[in-house]
Amino acid sequence: MFIPALSQAIRSALFSLIPTTLISLISWAFAGSTYANTSDPIRAGVWLFLGAHQVPMQLQLPPSDEAGLMTFFPLGALALPLFAIYFGAKKLRNQTNDSTTARNIFIFAYATILGILALLSGNKDVRPIWYWAVGLGTLLALIATYLSAGTIKYTAPVILTFKIWALLLGLSAIITAIALIAHQRTVEQIYIVLEPGIIGGFFLSLLNILYIPNYLISTLSYFVGTGFAIGRDTLISPLTYNLGEVPALPILAAVPTGSHPLYLIGAILMPILGGALVIWSDTGNSVLLRQTLILFSLSAFVVAYFGSGSLITDQLGTIGVSVWKFPLLLIGEILIGVLIMKLLSLISFSRGHHEKGN
């Protein structure tokens, strides 16, 4: 069992590591560097691999060796390791008759591989945090492995929580698409100014696509009312607009260019969603409603965590949503809708009971 589990863990890691290394090597080749050797792009490929797993990295920025931190990675990149682990675990399950021991060895081996790569790939400029690599590797391997088993039963609270997030992020996607279409000229100008070339343009577009989930979370936070940041001491919300320099990413062309108080109307949708949740939960089934609210609240903090971070420099040390303001306000707005619907149901019940009494 040990050999098949270890073999599949290595294959799963390579399934993600090889593409990221190829991307790094192609970028290095087309950049035309005259002083770097091939070990540099290979090391960078490992960093891309770890970044796809959302592993934080400590930085020393030249020429002044200023300390930096990279934690704001594209959430879309998670698809690569999750798919790799999923199919590796599925193949292992077929080889070992769904052995729990083999599955646990696979998870441990995969997390260990990430930790070793984090330790070995670090240098004086970039140091992936190895214990985060082990922890996140374990978490992703657990999720993908148990999904591959096909034995997970999705309970009603889980289904309702997914439904809420699908509606919220789906609405954010529609708004983002409309904003990008409206600012298409700005997107084109960013590409023209950057002059990335054909290969560089492809990778720049890929990077923007992978950052779409991050942007959708920020869009949702904007319409909830808490807004988002693109740098330290910045805030973009319907009521506040304080923005400095913006990274040259085409997707950021959709960022609002001022304060728009009327956009707070988006916050009205959250109580409506809360009211819909009461209806979906078998017209106010208290246990189901309570479990769904608890699960949604926990997931809101997880989403906020992954939707925020630091982008290399101190100036961009705060990126994305607030890890506490956004989930708390979102949960509060949903709860308002739940309480209003419960109150209306109680009033309706009281009136019906009173009419029967008469």
Secondary structure, DSSP 8 states (H G I E B T S, - for coil): -HHHHHHHHHHHHHHHHHHHHHHHHHHHHHHT-SS--THHHHHHHHHHHHHHTT--EEEEETTTTEEEEE----GGGGHHHHHHHHHHHHHHHHHHTS-HHHHHHHHHHHHHHHHHHHHHH--SSEEE-HHHHHHHHHHHHHHHHHHHHT-----HHHHHHHHHHHHHHHHHHHHHHHHHHHTHHHHHHHHHHH--HHHHHHHHHHHHHHTHHHHHHHHHHHHHT--BEESTT-EESSS-EE-------GGGGGS-SS--GGGGGGGGHHHHHHHHHHHHTTTT-HHHHHHHHHHHHHHHHHHHHHTEE-EESSTT--EES-TTHHHHHHHHHHHHHHHHHHHHHHHHHHHHHHHHH-
